[in-house]
Amino acid sequence: MSTLRHSEIAGVGHYVPSRVVTNADLTQLMETTEEWIQERTGIQERRWFEEGKDTTANMGAAASRKALEAAGLTPDDVQMIVFATLSPDYFFPGSGVLLQRELGIQAPIPAFDVRNQCSGFVYALSMADQFVRTGMYDTVLVVGSEIHSSGLDKTTRGRGVSVIFGDGAGAAVLRPSTREGHGILSTHLHAQGEFAEELIVKEPGSNREGRVDYAVANALDMYPYMNGQNVFKHAVVRFPQVIKEALDQNGYQPQDIDLLIPHQANLRITQFVQQKMGLSDDKVFSNIQRYGNTTAASVPIALSEALQEGRIQRGDLVCLAAFGSGFTWASALIKW
Ligand SMILES: CC(C)(COP(=O)(O)OP(=O)(O)OC[C@H]1O[C@@H](n2cnc3c(N)ncnc32)[C@H](O)[C@@H]1OP(=O)(O)O)[C@@H](O)C(=O)NCCC(=O)NCCS
């Protein structure tokens, strides 16, 4: 492992739709209150896409252009695309190839999708990292982009789920690190499929005969289902575990972390993790208040905003961590 080169994040960018939906707006659609949403999740507002303007692929492209610009690169420099989303533009093909087209990349570079929901970006980052480490590619674009709002049950029936999720996109460019001991130090990926149905969009599943007709007849199963309490219970255990795993592998302690960027699942989960790891407020990044949970887009949006706000300096130890549907969970430790 040590003989392989490291990759580093050379540029990050994000894009969110311009339409802001506040908790007060949601009270017009369903029986809920601003207080309930704020107290249970920390969320104050989220973004919802604009039909005809925003797509999963073009939001990813907007974020990618910013990430490439920050890295001093152009789309033609990209050698591979890894696209994380649970809300692809089409059932198939994946949004990775659409992103290639959106960016006007003519070269037949590889592009693929990662379907790991809230852990999608960290999984995608890990995959990209492997390709850079082995020397197969020098410039890999990693994208997380989601449109949840078109698929949520915005009635009282769906309120336990639909108040949480929002739309947006983030992207990062990986390049080989030129600085010894810097870059992505390690990544850690996990899954536990026995909980697959605890956070799920079931239809249109392929294992029903005549699946299109079946899905239409069972349309309610096209909305996300979440066993919120069980997700919470597992999240507060897995986040600290996978962060600790990354620290242990690299000989660090929790207090060595300069900034923890957790997947923005729920502010209460983040606060729980912060407390369990013994981290002060300035060492944990949260922007769920403004965007809700954007699943695969949440970590790169947060990373992009943290950089914009000057929360990350050269040499800082940055930890990314995620947990979500699958269940899946993951972390990445980065010496910036
Ligand atoms: C979703 C979550 C906020 C719900 O909080 P909770 O305390 O578990 O609430 P429950 O689901 O037990 O519901 C409690 C009550 O609130 C009601 N409720 C649910 N959503 C509501 C809403 N948006 N507004 C008002 N009331 C709501 C429920 O109907 C229930 O009412 P009842 O007691 O009359 O049956 C919480 O479980 C959670 O944060 N889970 C983790 C979710 C998460 O992070 N998901 C992303 C994973 S990556």
The ligand as a MOL file (V3000), in Angstrom:
LIG
                    3D

  0  0  0     0  0            999 V3000
M  V30 BEGIN CTAB
M  V30 COUNTS 48 50 0 0 0
M  V30 BEGIN ATOM
M  V30 1 C -37.3870 10.7530 11.1560 0
M  V30 2 C -37.2950 11.1620 12.6040 0
M  V30 3 C -36.9650 12.6540 12.6820 0
M  V30 4 C -38.6330 10.9120 13.2620 0
M  V30 5 O -38.5460 11.2220 14.6280 0
M  V30 6 P -39.1190 10.1960 15.6930 0
M  V30 7 O -38.9240 10.8230 16.9960 0
M  V30 8 O -38.4730 8.8770 15.4360 0
M  V30 9 O -40.6220 10.2040 15.3170 0
M  V30 10 P -41.5920 9.0040 14.9710 0
M  V30 11 O -41.3190 8.4990 13.5950 0
M  V30 12 O -41.5730 8.0100 16.0860 0
M  V30 13 O -42.9220 9.7690 14.9900 0
M  V30 14 C -43.3810 10.4270 16.1560 0
M  V30 15 C -44.6780 11.1180 15.8270 0
M  V30 16 O -44.4160 12.2320 14.9700 0
M  V30 17 C -45.2340 12.1590 13.8160 0
M  V30 18 N -44.5410 12.7740 12.6890 0
M  V30 19 C -43.7320 12.1810 11.7740 0
M  V30 20 N -43.3220 13.0960 10.9010 0
M  V30 21 C -43.8500 14.2830 11.2580 0
M  V30 22 C -43.7810 15.5820 10.7400 0
M  V30 23 N -43.0470 15.8780 9.6620 0
M  V30 24 N -44.4590 16.5500 11.3750 0
M  V30 25 C -45.1970 16.3040 12.4610 0
M  V30 26 N -45.2970 15.0690 12.9990 0
M  V30 27 C -44.6310 14.0790 12.3990 0
M  V30 28 C -45.4780 10.6970 13.6230 0
M  V30 29 O -46.6440 10.4820 12.8650 0
M  V30 30 C -45.6410 10.2200 15.0530 0
M  V30 31 O -46.9330 10.5420 15.4890 0
M  V30 32 P -47.7140 9.5420 16.4710 0
M  V30 33 O -46.8930 9.4820 17.7150 0
M  V30 34 O -49.0220 10.2190 16.6350 0
M  V30 35 O -47.7770 8.2370 15.7450 0
M  V30 36 C -36.2100 10.3570 13.3660 0
M  V30 37 O -36.6050 9.0150 13.4700 0
M  V30 38 C -34.8920 10.4390 12.7180 0
M  V30 39 O -34.2720 11.4540 12.7330 0
M  V30 40 N -34.4050 9.3080 12.1520 0
M  V30 41 C -33.2240 9.2910 11.3800 0
M  V30 42 C -33.5730 9.6950 10.0220 0
M  V30 43 C -32.3910 9.9990 9.1550 0
M  V30 44 O -31.4420 10.5800 9.5740 0
M  V30 45 N -32.5020 9.5900 7.9220 0
M  V30 46 C -31.4860 9.7960 6.9800 0
M  V30 47 C -30.6060 8.6400 7.0300 0
M  V30 48 S -29.2310 8.8530 6.0870 0
M  V30 END ATOM
M  V30 BEGIN BOND
M  V30 1 1 1 2
M  V30 2 1 2 3
M  V30 3 1 2 4
M  V30 4 1 2 36
M  V30 5 1 4 5
M  V30 6 1 5 6
M  V30 7 2 6 7
M  V30 8 1 6 8
M  V30 9 1 6 9
M  V30 10 1 9 10
M  V30 11 2 10 11
M  V30 12 1 10 12
M  V30 13 1 10 13
M  V30 14 1 13 14
M  V30 15 1 14 15
M  V30 16 1 15 16
M  V30 17 1 15 30
M  V30 18 1 16 17
M  V30 19 1 17 18
M  V30 20 1 17 28
M  V30 21 1 18 19
M  V30 22 1 18 27
M  V30 23 2 19 20
M  V30 24 1 20 21
M  V30 25 1 21 22
M  V30 26 2 21 27
M  V30 27 1 22 23
M  V30 28 2 22 24
M  V30 29 1 24 25
M  V30 30 2 25 26
M  V30 31 1 26 27
M  V30 32 1 28 29
M  V30 33 1 28 30
M  V30 34 1 30 31
M  V30 35 1 31 32
M  V30 36 2 32 33
M  V30 37 1 32 34
M  V30 38 1 32 35
M  V30 39 1 36 37
M  V30 40 1 36 38
M  V30 41 2 38 39
M  V30 42 1 38 40
M  V30 43 1 40 41
M  V30 44 1 41 42
M  V30 45 1 42 43
M  V30 46 2 43 44
M  V30 47 1 43 45
M  V30 48 1 45 46
M  V30 49 1 46 47
M  V30 50 1 47 48
M  V30 END BOND
M  V30 END CTAB
M  END
